[in-house]
Amino acid sequence: MTLILHNYWRSSASYRVRIALGLKGLAYDYQVVNIVADGGQQHRPEYKARNPMAQVPTLEVRDPDAAPLYLAQSLPIIEYLDERWPEPPLLPRGAGPAAMALRARVRALAELVNAGIQPLQNLSTTNRVKAMGGDDRAWVQGFIASGLAAYQDAVAGGDRFSVGDAPTLADCCLIPQLYSARRFGVSLDGLPRLRAIEDACADHPAFAAAHPDRQPDAVA
């Protein structure tokens, strides 16, 4: 079994999957897809054949007993990893309404980032804003700030992580978004709960290893 992650160091969606792979203790080959060089390597025909949206990441799964599998979109990739390698779980386990509610809560927090913030800051969106004469930085800052404020309100309890006392899918999404917030100059001073979750995640080596600055294609 070989896992190949086609990704870019500063992509928050790629960052999420790197965290999940680390939490699962899974080795993988790192394949660079430079989304800014040469018009974006994600637009090359051979890459689009595997990821028709021309986005990163793509997880390639090579099993000697099966045809190669190409998975796109970070959240389905992480859920695939969680089903195939169940330990440690990234979604709460258990049967019954209480466990179902916890899983729904984790997914809702993940989607708050995945659907509510990240698409509004990604490269294709900011390029379109600039092309229309808008201030792309102000655009991004506004959506990140409001989205993270909503996340803070949603995790007002005393859990160590976003949901419970162990990292979940939600934390795989939150930590890259906090990185993006700092990158775009959004202050986190008014988000003490999120910074506490970030501190808890920083104690786990999987989060440190997945950090953009530690990737082979990182640039200053």
N, C-alpha and C positions, 0 to 999 in steps of 0.2 A: 504494500500500500504506500503510495506516494501522494502527498498533498503539495500542490503548487499554488501559491497565492500571487496572482497578478495584481499589483497594487502600486500605489504612489505614496511616498513617505508622509506628505502633508495632507493627504486626503483623510477627512474625518471618518468616512465610511470604511476605508481601509484600516484605519487605526482601531475601529471597533472590532473588526475580525481578528486583527493581530492580538488584541487583548483576549478574546475568546479562545483562540488557539493556545495562548499561554496559560490561561486558567485551566484548560483541559490537559496541559502538559504534552501537546502534540507538536512534533517536529514538522517543519515544512520548508519547502524551497521558496525563496523570495525572488520573484520575477518583477523587475521594474517595468512599469508602464508610465512613462513621463508624459503627463497630461498637458504640459505647457511647451515642451520643445517640439520643433518641427511641425507646428500646427496641431500638436497633440497626438501622441502615439496611439491613443485609444480609438482614433478614427481610421487606423489602418485596416484594410479589408480582412486580414487574417484575424485581427482582434475582434472586429465587429461580427465575424462569423460565430464567435463564442459568446459575445455579449452585444446583442443588437442595439442596445441603448448607448453603446460606446461610453460606458462608465467604468470606474473602478469601485470596488474590487471585483475580480472573478476568481473563484476557487476552483481549481482543476483537481479532480480526484482520479488518480490512476490506480486501478485495481487489476492485477494480472488475470483475474477471472471475469472481467467485465469490460465493456467499452468505456473510454474516458468520459467522465462526467464533468460538465462545466456549469457551475452555479453562479448566478448573478444576484445582486441586491444583498446588502449586508445582513439584514435581519433574517431572511430565509436561510442564508448561509449559516448564521449562528444557531438557528433552530435545528438545522440539519446536523451540525456538530453536536448539539445537545442531545439529539435523539440517537445518533450513532455511537457517541461516547458519553454515556449518561452521567459520569462522575468527573468532577463535582457538578451538580446540577446548576444550570443558569436560569431555569424557571422552577419555581417551587413545586415539589412533588406532592403526591397525595391525591386521594379521591374525595368526593363530597363537595358541598357548596363552599366551605371555607377555603379549601385548596384552590378551587376554581376561581374564587374571587381574588386570591393572591396572584395567581397567574395573570388574570385580567389586569390587575393593577400594575404588575411589572410590564406587561405589553403596552399598557396605556402610557406609562412614563417613557418607554422606549419610543413610542410613536410621537409623543410630544416633541422629542428631538428630531426623530427621523422624518416626520411629515410636517411638523409645525415650525421648525427652525432651519434645519440643514438645507432643504431645497432652495430657501430664500437667500442663502449665502454662497451657493456653489458657483463654480466658474462660469458655467453657461448663463446663469441668471445675472451675475454681476457684469458680464460682458454685454448682455442685452440692455441692462440699465445704463451702462456707459454709452452704448450706441444710440440710445434715445436721449442722450444729453443729461442724464441724471447723475446724482452724486452717489456712486456705488458704495462708498464707505459708510456714509450716513444711512443709506438703505440697510446695509448689513447690520450696523450697530443697533438700529432701532428694533429689528426683528430678533436679534440675539438677546438684547436686554429684556424685552417683553416676554420672550419665551422662557428664559431662565428664571425670571420672576415668577412665572406660572409654575415652573418645576419646583421652585422653593416652596410655594404655597402647598403644593401637592405632597411634599415630604416633610411636613411640619412636625411629625412625630419624633420619637427618640431613638429610632433604629440606627445602628452603626452605619449601614449602607442605605441605599435608596429604599429597599424593602428587606427588612430582616438583618441578620447578623453575618451574612456572607454575600459576596458579589453576585449580581444577577445580570441578565440581559440589559436591564435599565442602566446599571453602572457602566456597562460596555459602551453605552451611548452617551452618558453624561460626561465622562472624563474627556473624550475627544472634543465635546462641545465646549467645555471649559477652556481647553487649549485654544480652540478657535476664538473664543471670546477675548482672550488675552492677545491673540494675534491681531485682532481687529480693533484693539484698544477699548474694549468694553470693561468697565470696572466691575469687580466682584465684591467690592467692599460691603455692599448691602445684602449679600447672600451668604450669611454665616453657616447656614445648614448645608449648603452645597460645598462650601470650603471644608467643612468637617467631614463630609463624605469623601471628598477628594483626598484629605489627609489619611483617612482609613484605607483608601485604595492604594495610596502611595506606599503603604507598608507591605503590599503584595508584589513580589518580583515580576509577575506577569504584566502588571501595569507599567512598571519601569522599563521592561524589555520592549514593550510595544510603542514607547514614546517616539514621536517623529524624529527627534534629534538623534536617536540611536539607530536609525535605519541606514542601510548602506548607500542609499541614494540621497541622503539628506545634504542640503547645502546651507551655508551660513546666510 
